[in-house]
Amino acid sequence: MHAIEQESFAILRSRIDLSHLEPLTRAIVERIVHSSADLSYVDDLVTEEEALQAGRAALLAGTAVVADVQMVAAGITTRDVVCHVRDAKAGGGLTRSAVAVRMAFDEVGPGAVWVVGCAPTALFELIELGVEPALVVGLPVGFVGAAESKQALRDSGLPAVSNVSEKGGSAVAAAALNALLYVETT
């Protein structure tokens, strides 16, 4: 970890005590707060430690990682990421992001880790498709459908990281996934 990053985490930890959180939940909360400088994520994120453990195990075993947009993919720095939004064309009542989800699912099949940080329509589509993911990081941003898509994700019972509010975004979603890749567990 770079000295600036270490200092940032030290400042974060001086402002809020997250030691009561389970290890993977704490890692995700800290990395998201670090990447966004937004302490309100502490009370906004929804995680389940068992789902995070299974998602991390899948990542360590080499499962495919799929992102809804290139900005999310660019933020995931230690893994190759499947992202077909550049190749997708909207049509049939679907947005480019939703079509890209279908294309990615055709490529990777069940068991992937999905990271959605931009498009609520991508999150709705992967729920609708029944992708059987190892984990879904569902943190799309916006005033149209973002909170609703995240609620649908929680209601679906899929293993997931989400948040309650409309906020989220590519950097936040990538940070959550990176936390699972970077965290040291005992």
C-alpha positions in Angstrom: 0.0 0.0 0.0 1.3 3.4 -1.0 2.1 5.9 1.8 -0.7 8.3 0.7 -3.2 5.4 0.8 -2.0 4.4 4.2 -2.4 7.9 5.5 -5.9 8.1 4.0 -6.9 4.9 5.7 -5.4 6.2 9.0 -7.5 9.3 8.7 -10.6 7.3 7.9 -10.0 5.1 11.0 -9.5 8.1 13.2 -12.9 9.5 12.2 -14.9 6.3 12.6 -14.5 3.0 14.4 -15.4 0.1 12.2 -13.8 -2.6 14.3 -17.2 -4.0 15.2 -17.8 -5.1 11.6 -17.0 -8.5 10.3 -13.7 -8.6 8.3 -14.9 -8.6 4.7 -17.7 -6.2 5.4 -15.2 -3.9 7.1 -12.8 -4.1 4.2 -15.5 -3.2 1.7 -16.9 -0.3 3.9 -13.4 1.1 4.4 -12.4 0.9 0.7 -15.7 2.5 -0.4 -15.4 5.3 2.1 -11.7 5.7 1.2 -12.5 5.9 -2.5 -15.5 8.3 -2.1 -14.5 10.3 1.0 -18.1 9.8 2.0 -18.6 8.5 5.6 -22.4 8.1 5.1 -21.7 4.9 3.2 -21.1 3.3 6.6 -24.8 3.4 7.3 -25.9 3.0 3.7 -24.2 -0.2 2.6 -25.9 -3.6 2.8 -23.7 -6.7 3.0 -23.8 -10.2 4.3 -20.5 -11.7 5.4 -21.3 -15.2 4.2 -22.0 -13.9 0.7 -18.8 -11.9 0.7 -16.8 -15.0 1.8 -18.3 -17.0 -1.0 -17.6 -14.2 -3.5 -14.0 -13.8 -2.4 -13.5 -17.6 -2.6 -14.8 -17.5 -6.2 -12.5 -14.6 -7.0 -9.5 -16.4 -5.6 -10.5 -19.5 -7.5 -10.4 -17.4 -10.7 -14.0 -17.0 -11.5 -14.9 -14.5 -14.2 -15.6 -10.8 -13.3 -18.1 -8.9 -15.3 -18.6 -5.1 -15.3 -21.5 -3.1 -16.6 -19.4 -0.3 -18.0 -15.8 0.4 -19.0 -15.3 2.8 -16.1 -16.0 0.0 -13.6 -13.7 -2.4 -15.5 -10.9 0.2 -15.5 -11.2 0.5 -11.7 -10.6 -3.2 -11.2 -6.8 -3.2 -11.4 -5.7 -6.8 -10.6 -8.1 -8.8 -12.8 -9.2 -9.1 -16.3 -12.8 -8.0 -16.6 -15.5 -8.9 -19.1 -17.4 -5.9 -20.3 -19.4 -5.8 -23.5 -21.0 -2.3 -23.3 -18.9 -1.1 -26.2 -20.2 -3.9 -28.4 -23.8 -3.7 -27.4 -26.5 -1.9 -29.3 -29.8 -0.9 -27.6 -32.9 -2.5 -29.0 -35.9 -4.6 -28.3 -36.7 -2.3 -25.4 -33.3 -2.9 -23.8 -30.6 -0.4 -23.1 -27.0 -0.9 -24.2 -26.1 -1.9 -20.7 -28.9 -4.5 -20.5 -27.8 -6.0 -23.8 -24.2 -6.0 -22.6 -25.3 -8.1 -19.6 -26.9 -10.6 -21.9 -23.8 -10.8 -24.0 -21.6 -11.2 -21.0 -23.8 -13.9 -19.5 -23.6 -15.8 -22.9 -19.9 -15.7 -22.5 -19.3 -16.5 -18.8 -22.4 -18.4 -17.8 -23.3 -18.9 -14.1 -20.9 -18.5 -11.2 -19.3 -15.1 -12.2 -18.9 -12.1 -10.0 -20.9 -9.2 -11.4 -20.0 -5.5 -10.7 -22.6 -2.9 -11.6 -21.7 0.7 -10.8 -23.4 2.7 -13.5 -26.6 1.3 -15.1 -29.6 0.3 -13.1 -30.9 -1.3 -16.2 -27.9 -3.7 -16.2 -28.7 -4.7 -12.6 -32.4 -5.3 -13.4 -31.4 -7.4 -16.4 -29.0 -9.6 -14.6 -31.7 -10.3 -11.9 -34.2 -11.0 -14.7 -31.8 -13.4 -16.5 -31.2 -15.6 -13.5 -27.4 -15.5 -13.8 -26.7 -17.5 -10.6 -23.7 -15.3 -9.6 -21.1 -16.0 -7.1 -21.7 -12.4 -6.0 -23.2 -9.2 -7.3 -21.8 -5.9 -6.4 -24.8 -3.8 -7.2 -24.0 -0.1 -6.7 -25.5 1.8 -9.7 -25.9 5.5 -9.3 -28.7 7.9 -10.3 -32.1 9.3 -9.8 -33.9 7.0 -12.2 -34.0 3.4 -11.1 -30.8 3.2 -9.0 -32.4 2.7 -5.5 -35.1 0.6 -7.0 -32.7 -1.7 -8.8 -30.7 -2.2 -5.6 -33.9 -3.0 -3.7 -34.8 -5.5 -6.4 -31.3 -7.0 -6.0 -31.8 -7.4 -2.2 -35.3 -8.8 -2.7 -34.0 -11.3 -5.3 -32.0 -13.2 -2.6 -28.9 -13.2 -4.7 -25.6 -12.9 -2.8 -24.8 -9.2 -3.0 -23.3 -6.0 -1.9 -25.6 -3.0 -2.3 -26.7 0.2 -0.7 -30.0 1.8 0.1 -29.7 5.2 -1.4 -29.4 6.5 -5.0 -25.7 7.1 -4.7 -23.1 4.7 -6.0 -21.1 4.8 -9.1 -18.2 3.2 -11.0 -15.5 4.1 -8.5 -17.5 2.8 -5.6 -18.4 -0.4 -7.3 -14.8 -1.1 -8.3 -13.7 -0.2 -4.8 -16.0 -2.9 -3.3 -14.7 -5.5 -5.7 -11.1 -4.5 -5.1 -11.6 -4.7 -1.3 -12.4 -8.4 -1.8 -9.2 -8.9 -3.9 -6.9 -6.9 -1.6 -8.0 -7.8 1.9 -5.7 -9.8 4.1 -7.7 -12.4 6.1 -6.6 -14.6 8.9 
